[in-house]
Amino acid sequence: MSFTIKTKVKVPSEKDTRIKFLSLAQQIGCTGEVKKLFKKYDGFAQQYVNDSIAREKIAGNMIQELSNIDLQLVAWLFNDDNEILVNNKVVLKLIDDGK
């Protein structure tokens, strides 16, 4: 018999998350692109500061765009099911296409 225990993982602060993204971007060589993306999404977040649904979608879209720059930027966010969640909703899932 086997079982899985679901545990909550502490979500890093926004500041810590940004530092991690920028550190990875520097290693990969895409710091400028990531900073530009931060600026773009910071503007969106300011527009929708009181709309939690919009902010959730903004976070999901930003993760998608970061993964388009380089999947290594967001790889640390994947859970055991190869998903990235924002407020318990899947925003990105890796699928094995069998190739």
C-alpha positions as CSV (number, residue, x, y, z in Angstrom):
1,M,0.0,0.0,0.0
2,S,1.3,3.5,-0.8
3,F,0.0,6.9,-0.2
4,T,1.0,10.5,-0.8
5,I,0.9,13.3,1.7
6,K,0.1,16.7,0.3
7,T,2.0,19.4,2.0
8,K,1.9,23.1,1.6
9,V,5.1,24.7,0.3
10,K,6.0,28.1,1.5
11,V,5.5,30.6,-1.3
12,P,8.5,32.9,-1.6
13,S,7.9,36.6,-1.2
14,E,7.6,38.8,-4.3
15,K,11.0,40.3,-3.6
16,D,12.7,36.9,-3.2
17,T,11.0,35.6,-6.4
18,R,12.2,38.6,-8.4
19,I,15.8,38.1,-7.1
20,K,15.6,34.5,-8.1
21,F,14.3,35.4,-11.6
22,L,17.0,38.0,-12.1
23,S,19.8,35.8,-10.8
24,L,18.8,33.1,-13.2
25,A,18.4,35.6,-16.1
26,Q,21.9,36.8,-15.4
27,Q,23.2,33.3,-15.6
28,I,21.3,32.6,-18.8
29,G,22.1,35.9,-20.4
30,C,18.6,37.4,-20.7
31,T,18.6,40.0,-17.9
32,G,17.4,42.8,-20.2
33,E,14.4,40.8,-21.4
34,V,13.4,39.9,-17.9
35,K,13.7,43.5,-16.6
36,K,11.6,44.6,-19.5
37,L,9.0,42.0,-18.7
38,F,8.9,43.1,-15.0
39,K,8.3,46.7,-16.1
40,K,5.5,45.6,-18.4
41,Y,3.7,43.5,-15.7
42,D,4.3,46.0,-12.9
43,G,2.3,48.4,-15.0
44,F,-0.5,45.9,-15.4
45,A,-0.4,45.1,-11.6
46,Q,-0.8,48.8,-10.8
47,Q,-3.8,49.1,-13.0
48,Y,-5.5,46.2,-11.3
49,V,-4.3,46.6,-7.8
50,N,-7.7,46.0,-6.3
51,D,-8.8,43.2,-8.7
52,S,-7.6,39.8,-7.4
53,I,-8.8,37.9,-10.4
54,A,-7.0,40.1,-12.8
55,R,-3.8,40.0,-10.7
56,E,-3.9,36.2,-10.8
57,K,-4.2,36.3,-14.6
58,I,-1.4,38.8,-14.8
59,A,0.9,36.5,-12.7
60,G,0.0,33.5,-14.9
61,N,0.7,35.5,-18.1
62,M,4.0,36.7,-16.8
63,I,5.1,33.1,-15.9
64,Q,4.1,32.1,-19.5
65,E,6.1,34.9,-21.0
66,L,9.1,34.1,-18.7
67,S,9.0,30.5,-19.9
68,N,8.9,31.7,-23.5
69,I,12.2,33.6,-22.9
70,D,13.8,30.5,-21.3
71,L,12.1,27.6,-19.5
72,Q,15.0,27.6,-17.0
73,L,13.7,30.8,-15.6
74,V,10.6,29.2,-14.3
75,A,11.7,25.6,-13.9
76,W,12.2,26.0,-10.1
77,L,8.4,26.7,-9.8
78,F,7.2,23.4,-11.1
79,N,5.7,21.0,-8.6
80,D,5.9,17.2,-8.6
81,D,3.1,17.1,-11.2
82,N,5.1,19.3,-13.6
83,E,2.7,22.2,-13.0
84,I,3.1,25.8,-12.0
85,L,0.2,27.0,-9.9
86,V,-1.0,30.5,-9.1
87,N,-3.6,30.5,-6.3
88,N,-4.0,26.7,-6.8
89,K,-4.8,27.1,-10.5
90,V,-2.5,25.6,-13.2
91,V,-0.9,28.3,-15.3
92,L,1.8,26.2,-16.9
93,K,2.1,22.4,-17.3
94,L,4.9,20.4,-18.9
95,I,3.5,17.6,-21.1
96,D,5.6,14.6,-22.2
97,D,4.9,14.3,-25.9
98,G,6.6,10.9,-26.1
99,K,9.4,12.0,-28.4
